[in-house]
Amino acid sequence: MKILVVSQYFWPETFRVNEIVSELTARGHEVTVLTGRPNYPEGVVHPDYLADPPRFSSYAGADVLRVPLRPRGKGSLQLVLNYWSFVFWGCILGPWKLRGRQFDAIFVFETSPITSALPAILLKWFKRAPLSMWVLDLWPDTLKAVGMVKSDRALRTVGLLCRFIYSQCDLILGQSRAFVDPIEHWAGSAEKFRYFPAWSEEVFDDQGTAIDMAPELAPHSKHFKIVFAGNIGEAQDFPSVLQAALLTRDRPDIHWLIVGDGRAAPQLREDIQRLGLAGTVFMLGRYPVERMPSFFAGADALLVSLKAEPIFAMTIPGKVQSYLAAGKPLLGMLNGEGSRVIDESSAGLIAPSGDVCALADQAIALADMSPERRKQMGENGRRYGNGHFKRADLMSKLEAWLADPHTN
């Protein structure tokens, strides 16, 4: 098949769309990617790209065509301009860059913003190809949950935009089964919906072999290390995590280690100092995904957290699959689907979203648990992940759906 992938985010930015592209090309498909200039998560265009743009015009055998876009910057206004700049330049330059190319399928990778689907819809009309979209963030619900949009009128307007986008899709893939009802609300029907969860990234495939601990964890080697890895944003509810860390401060053997970056990172640094947690909560910085197995190898538990919002209860955070593959116990502060996976897999301990006392208690329980029991939790998680989130099986489903969007 000739497949067009439309995504505002793409390599060297780290998203699962990169692996979708590499898997499809490895299976013999001709893939073209329409994306923007890489600027996530720092909010500025990656220096390596600026130094040599042609080096980023091909990925795993796929052609990568990039349109200009305004970097994310730091404030909400900058983020809105970033979203709409991809729509504008994708619609203006996308058809020109793709002139003369025909496609059998168009695939949209939709983590926020959903507006990134608009250039794909225009290209669907031009190319007369079926359009599939993988929904990882539910709009307008996510906008309300993180406080980005507070006006009910504005949220209804975004909802109408979602209704239009869903109406133009031939297939809607959702990362959680709980997405069915919200998507049906705006799409008018769940007939187009298929469940398509995330998987652990390729770098975690060899987790069964011995991996050296990241040297950045060496200063904490004698402590019980609770590691969070990923985006530091509003959704992750770090104010509650810090309150739990306050409750465990009389346990100096417990260290909370945060690996990553994001829009809420500056505030998090300030809060750590303000609360006097510099001796138990440590921000280690952001590292490429290729380094994550070494951080996970040195962890005693892996933390996943989400705010107490209905929309987040419908979500399985992408890090859960990677954590399961690491074979380490999970410490969760979340509700709904993510909590269900941890409970069903017997891979860790869970606190309800926002329940700082429960999170502190569960952290202490893991620290006091025998190494043998923690090891068993990790093995449970790895086994569950292999059974429910196996990348090869999911890619075969995606391949079949792209060939025929009406396949069940």
C-alpha positions as CSV (number, residue, x, y, z in Angstrom):
1,M,0.0,0.0,0.0
2,K,0.9,3.6,-0.4
3,I,0.2,5.2,2.9
4,L,0.3,8.9,3.9
5,V,0.8,9.6,7.6
6,V,-0.1,13.0,8.9
7,S,1.2,14.0,12.3
8,Q,2.1,17.3,13.9
9,Y,4.7,15.4,15.8
10,F,7.4,13.1,14.3
11,W,11.0,12.0,14.7
12,P,13.3,13.3,16.2
13,E,10.4,14.0,18.6
14,T,9.6,10.8,20.5
15,F,6.1,9.5,19.8
16,R,4.7,6.1,18.9
17,V,3.9,7.3,15.4
18,N,7.6,6.8,14.7
19,E,7.3,3.1,15.3
20,I,4.1,2.9,13.2
21,V,6.0,4.3,10.3
22,S,9.0,2.0,10.7
23,E,6.8,-1.1,11.1
24,L,4.8,-0.2,8.0
25,T,7.9,0.3,5.9
26,A,9.4,-2.9,7.2
27,R,6.3,-4.7,6.0
28,G,6.9,-3.4,2.5
29,H,4.5,-0.5,2.4
30,E,5.5,2.8,0.8
31,V,5.0,5.5,3.5
32,T,5.1,9.2,3.3
33,V,4.9,11.4,6.4
34,L,3.6,15.0,6.4
35,T,4.7,16.7,9.6
36,G,6.1,20.0,11.0
37,R,9.4,21.2,12.3
38,P,10.4,19.3,15.4
39,N,10.1,21.4,18.6
40,Y,8.6,19.1,21.3
41,P,8.9,19.3,24.2
42,E,11.4,22.2,24.6
43,G,9.2,24.6,22.6
44,V,12.0,25.6,20.3
45,V,13.0,24.0,17.0
46,H,15.5,21.2,17.6
47,P,19.1,22.6,17.0
48,D,20.1,19.5,15.1
49,Y,17.3,20.0,12.6
50,L,18.1,23.7,12.1
51,A,21.7,22.7,11.5
52,D,20.9,20.2,8.8
53,P,17.2,19.9,7.7
54,P,17.9,17.5,4.8
55,R,19.1,14.9,7.3
56,F,15.6,14.7,8.7
57,S,13.9,14.1,5.3
58,S,13.9,10.3,5.6
59,Y,13.1,7.9,8.4
60,A,13.2,4.1,8.2
61,G,12.7,4.2,4.5
62,A,9.8,6.7,4.6
63,D,9.8,10.1,2.9
64,V,9.4,12.9,5.5
65,L,7.9,16.2,4.2
66,R,7.9,19.1,6.7
67,V,5.8,22.2,6.7
68,P,6.7,25.4,8.7
69,L,5.0,25.8,12.1
70,R,5.4,28.1,15.0
71,P,7.2,26.5,17.9
72,R,5.2,25.7,21.0
73,G,7.0,28.3,23.2
74,K,6.1,28.5,26.9
75,G,2.7,30.2,27.2
76,S,-0.8,29.1,26.3
77,L,-1.1,31.6,23.5
78,Q,2.1,30.3,22.0
79,L,0.7,26.8,22.1
80,V,-2.5,27.8,20.4
81,L,-0.5,29.5,17.7
82,N,1.6,26.4,17.4
83,Y,-1.6,24.3,16.9
84,W,-3.1,26.5,14.2
85,S,0.2,27.1,12.4
86,F,0.4,23.4,11.5
87,V,-3.2,23.5,10.3
88,F,-2.5,26.6,8.2
89,W,0.8,25.5,6.6
90,G,-0.4,21.8,6.3
91,C,-3.4,23.0,4.3
92,I,-1.5,25.5,2.2
93,L,1.7,23.6,1.5
94,G,0.6,20.0,2.1
95,P,-1.2,19.5,-1.2
96,W,1.7,21.2,-3.0
97,K,4.4,19.1,-1.4
98,L,2.4,15.9,-2.1
99,R,1.4,16.9,-5.7
100,G,1.5,13.9,-8.1
101,R,1.4,11.4,-5.3
102,Q,-1.5,9.1,-4.8
103,F,-2.3,7.1,-1.7
104,D,-4.3,4.0,-0.8
105,A,-4.8,5.2,2.8
106,I,-4.3,8.3,5.0
107,F,-3.5,7.8,8.7
108,V,-3.6,10.6,11.3
109,F,-1.8,10.3,14.6
110,E,-3.9,12.4,17.0
111,T,-2.4,13.3,20.3
112,S,-3.4,16.9,21.1
113,P,-4.3,18.8,19.1
114,I,-7.2,17.2,17.2
115,T,-6.9,20.1,14.7
116,S,-3.9,18.3,13.2
117,A,-6.5,16.2,11.4
118,L,-7.7,19.1,9.3
119,P,-4.8,19.0,6.7
120,A,-5.4,15.3,6.4
121,I,-9.1,15.9,5.7
122,L,-8.2,18.3,2.9
123,L,-5.8,15.8,1.5
124,K,-8.5,13.1,1.7
125,W,-10.6,15.2,-0.6
126,F,-7.7,15.8,-3.0
127,K,-6.3,12.2,-3.0
128,R,-9.7,10.4,-2.7
129,A,-8.2,8.0,-0.1
130,P,-9.8,6.6,3.1
131,L,-8.9,8.4,6.3
132,S,-8.1,6.7,9.6
133,M,-7.3,8.5,12.8
134,W,-5.8,7.2,16.0
135,V,-7.3,9.2,18.9
136,L,-5.0,9.4,22.0
137,D,-6.4,12.6,23.5
138,L,-10.2,13.2,23.6
139,W,-11.1,16.7,22.7
140,P,-12.9,18.8,24.0
141,D,-12.7,16.9,27.3
142,T,-8.9,17.1,27.6
143,L,-8.9,20.9,27.1
144,K,-11.4,21.2,30.0
145,A,-9.5,18.8,32.3
146,V,-6.2,20.6,32.0
147,G,-7.8,24.0,32.3
148,M,-6.7,25.2,28.9
149,V,-10.3,26.1,27.9
150,K,-12.7,27.1,30.6
151,S,-15.6,28.7,28.6
152,D,-18.5,26.4,28.0
153,R,-19.3,28.2,24.7
154,A,-15.7,27.6,23.5
155,L,-15.8,24.0,24.5
156,R,-19.0,23.5,22.6
157,T,-17.4,25.1,19.6
158,V,-14.4,22.7,19.9
159,G,-17.0,19.9,20.2
160,L,-18.6,20.9,16.9
161,L,-15.1,20.9,15.3
162,C,-14.6,17.3,16.6
163,R,-17.9,16.3,15.2
164,F,-16.9,17.6,11.8
165,I,-13.5,15.8,12.0
166,Y,-15.0,12.5,13.1
167,S,-17.6,12.7,10.3
168,Q,-14.8,12.8,7.7
169,C,-13.0,9.8,9.1
170,D,-13.6,6.3,7.6
171,L,-12.1,4.7,10.7
172,I,-11.6,6.0,14.3
173,L,-9.1,4.1,16.5
174,G,-9.2,4.7,20.2
175,Q,-6.4,4.0,22.7
176,S,-8.9,2.9,25.3
177,R,-12.2,1.1,25.2
178,A,-13.6,3.8,27.4
179,F,-13.3,6.2,24.5
180,V,-16.3,4.6,22.8
181,D,-19.0,6.7,24.4
182,P,-17.3,10.2,24.1
183,I,-16.4,9.5,20.5
184,E,-19.9,8.2,19.8
185,H,-21.3,11.4,21.4
186,W,-19.6,13.6,18.8
187,A,-19.4,11.2,15.9
188,G,-23.1,10.2,16.2
189,S,-22.2,6.5,16.1
190,A,-19.6,4.0,17.3
191,E,-19.8,2.1,14.1
192,K,-16.4,3.5,12.9
193,F,-14.7,2.9,16.3
194,R,-12.0,0.2,16.8
195,Y,-9.9,-0.4,20.0
196,F,-6.2,0.2,19.3
197,P,-4.1,0.5,22.5
198,A,-0.5,1.6,22.7
199,W,2.5,-0.8,23.2
200,S,5.9,-0.6,24.7
201,E,8.5,1.1,22.5
202,E,11.0,-1.1,20.7
203,V,13.8,-0.1,23.0
204,F,12.1,-2.1,25.8
205,D,12.0,-5.3,23.7
206,D,15.2,-6.7,25.4
207,Q,14.1,-6.1,29.0
208,G,14.6,-9.8,29.8
209,T,18.3,-9.3,29.5
210,A,20.6,-7.7,32.1
211,I,20.7,-3.9,31.7
212,D,23.1,-1.7,33.6
213,M,21.6,1.0,35.9
214,A,21.7,4.5,34.6
215,P,24.7,6.3,36.2
216,E,22.4,9.2,37.1
217,L,20.8,6.9,39.6
218,A,24.1,6.0,41.3
219,P,23.7,8.7,44.1
220,H,20.4,7.0,45.0
221,S,21.6,3.4,44.9
222,K,21.1,2.8,48.7
223,H,17.6,4.2,48.6
224,F,14.2,2.9,47.5
225,K,13.9,4.6,44.1
226,I,10.4,5.5,42.8
227,V,11.0,6.7,39.2
228,F,8.6,8.7,37.1
229,A,9.5,9.0,33.4
230,G,7.8,11.1,30.8
231,N,6.0,14.4,30.3
232,I,5.7,16.8,33.2
233,G,2.4,18.5,32.6
234,E,-0.9,19.5,34.3
235,A,-2.4,16.1,33.6
236,Q,0.2,14.3,35.7
237,D,-0.9,16.1,38.9
238,F,2.6,16.6,40.4
239,P,1.2,18.8,43.2
240,S,-0.5,15.7,44.6
241,V,2.7,13.7,44.1
242,L,4.7,16.2,46.1
243,Q,2.1,16.1,48.9
244,A,2.6,12.4,49.1
245,A,6.4,12.9,49.1
246,L,5.8,15.2,52.1
247,L,4.1,12.4,53.9
248,T,7.0,10.0,53.3
249,R,9.7,12.6,54.3
250,D,10.2,10.8,57.5
251,R,11.3,7.8,55.5
252,P,14.7,9.0,54.2
253,D,15.2,5.7,52.4
254,I,12.5,6.6,49.9
255,H,13.6,8.8,47.0
256,W,11.2,10.1,44.3
257,L,13.1,10.5,41.0
258,I,11.6,12.4,38.1
259,V,13.0,11.8,34.6
260,G,11.6,14.0,31.9
261,D,10.5,17.6,31.1
262,G,7.4,19.5,30.1
263,R,5.4,22.7,30.5
264,A,4.9,22.2,34.3
265,A,8.6,21.4,35.0
266,P,9.5,25.0,36.1
267,Q,6.7,25.1,38.6
268,L,7.6,21.7,39.8
269,R,11.2,22.8,40.5
270,E,9.9,25.8,42.5
271,D,7.4,23.6,44.5
272,I,10.1,21.1,45.4
273,Q,12.2,23.9,46.9
274,R,9.2,25.7,48.6
275,L,8.1,22.5,50.3
276,G,11.6,21.6,51.5
277,L,11.7,18.4,49.5
278,A,15.1,18.8,47.8
279,G,16.4,15.9,49.9
280,T,13.8,13.4,48.8
281,V,12.4,14.5,45.4
282,F,15.0,14.9,42.6
283,M,14.5,16.1,39.0
284,L,17.1,14.3,36.9
285,G,16.3,16.0,33.5
286,R,15.2,14.8,30.2
287,Y,16.9,11.9,28.3
288,P,16.2,10.2,25.0
289,V,13.9,7.2,25.0
290,E,16.9,5.0,24.2
291,R,18.2,5.7,27.7
292,M,15.0,4.8,29.5
293,P,15.7,1.0,29.9
294,S,18.7,1.9,32.0
295,F,16.6,4.2,34.2
296,F,13.9,1.6,34.6
297,A,16.5,-1.1,35.4
298,G,17.7,0.9,38.4
299,A,14.2,1.7,39.6
300,D,12.6,-0.1,42.5
301,A,9.1,1.1,41.4
302,L,7.8,3.1,38.5
303,L,5.3,5.9,39.1
304,V,2.3,6.8,36.9
305,S,-0.1,9.5,37.9
306,L,-3.1,11.4,36.5
307,K,-5.4,14.1,37.8
308,A,-8.8,13.2,39.2
309,E,-10.8,14.1,36.0
310,P,-13.3,11.9,34.2
311,I,-11.5,12.2,30.9
312,F,-8.2,10.8,32.5
313,A,-10.1,7.9,34.0
314,M,-10.8,6.8,30.4
315,T,-7.1,6.9,29.4
316,I,-4.4,4.3,29.6
317,P,-1.2,6.4,29.9
318,G,1.3,5.3,27.2
319,K,4.0,4.9,29.9
320,V,2.0,2.0,31.4
321,Q,2.9,-0.3,28.6
322,S,6.5,0.6,28.8
323,Y,6.5,0.2,32.5
324,L,5.0,-3.3,32.2
325,A,7.7,-4.3,29.8
326,A,10.4,-3.2,32.2
327,G,9.4,-5.9,34.7
328,K,9.3,-3.6,37.7
329,P,6.4,-3.0,40.1
330,L,4.1,0.0,39.2
331,L,3.0,2.6,41.7
332,G,-0.2,4.2,40.3
333,M,-2.2,7.3,41.4
334,L,-4.9,7.1,38.8
335,N,-8.5,6.0,38.2
336,G,-10.4,4.1,35.5
337,E,-8.7,2.3,32.7
338,G,-5.1,2.8,33.8
339,S,-5.9,1.6,37.3
340,R,-7.7,-1.4,35.8
341,V,-4.7,-2.5,33.9
342,I,-2.4,-2.3,36.9
343,D,-5.0,-4.2,39.1
344,E,-5.8,-6.8,36.4
345,S,-2.1,-7.5,35.8
346,S,-1.2,-7.7,39.5
347,A,1.7,-5.6,38.5
348,G,1.7,-3.0,41.4
349,L,-0.1,-1.0,43.9
350,I,-2.7,1.7,43.2
351,A,-4.0,4.9,44.9
352,P,-7.0,6.8,43.6
353,S,-6.3,10.0,41.7
354,G,-5.5,12.9,44.0
355,D,-5.5,10.7,47.1
356,V,-2.1,11.8,48.5
357,C,-2.4,9.7,51.7
358,A,-3.1,6.5,49.8
359,L,-0.2,7.2,47.4
360,A,2.2,7.7,50.4
361,D,0.9,4.6,52.1
362,Q,1.3,2.5,48.9
363,A,4.8,3.9,48.4
364,I,5.8,2.8,51.9
365,A,4.1,-0.6,51.4
366,L,6.2,-1.2,48.3
367,A,9.4,0.0,50.1
368,D,8.7,-2.4,52.9
369,M,7.7,-5.3,50.6
370,S,10.1,-8.2,50.1
371,P,12.3,-8.1,47.0
372,E,10.8,-11.4,46.0
373,R,7.3,-10.1,46.0
374,R,8.3,-7.0,44.1
375,K,10.0,-9.2,41.5
376,Q,6.9,-11.2,41.1
377,M,4.8,-8.1,40.5
378,G,7.3,-7.1,37.8
379,E,7.1,-10.5,36.1
380,N,3.3,-10.3,36.3
381,G,3.4,-7.0,34.5
382,R,5.7,-8.2,31.8
383,R,3.6,-11.3,31.1
384,Y,0.4,-9.2,31.0
385,G,2.0,-6.7,28.6
386,N,3.1,-9.4,26.3
387,G,-0.4,-10.8,26.2
388,H,-2.4,-7.6,25.8
389,F,-0.1,-5.0,24.1
390,K,2.1,-7.0,21.8
391,R,3.4,-4.6,19.1
392,A,3.5,-7.1,16.2
393,D,-0.1,-8.2,16.8
394,L,-1.3,-4.6,17.0
395,M,0.5,-3.6,13.8
396,S,-1.1,-6.5,11.9
397,K,-4.5,-5.2,13.0
398,L,-3.6,-1.6,11.9
399,E,-2.3,-2.9,8.6
400,A,-5.6,-4.8,7.9
401,W,-7.6,-1.7,8.9
402,L,-5.7,0.6,6.6
403,A,-6.3,-1.9,3.7
404,D,-10.0,-2.0,4.5
405,P,-11.4,0.4,7.2
406,H,-14.5,-1.7,7.4
407,T,-12.6,-4.7,8.8
408,N,-13.5,-5.6,12.4
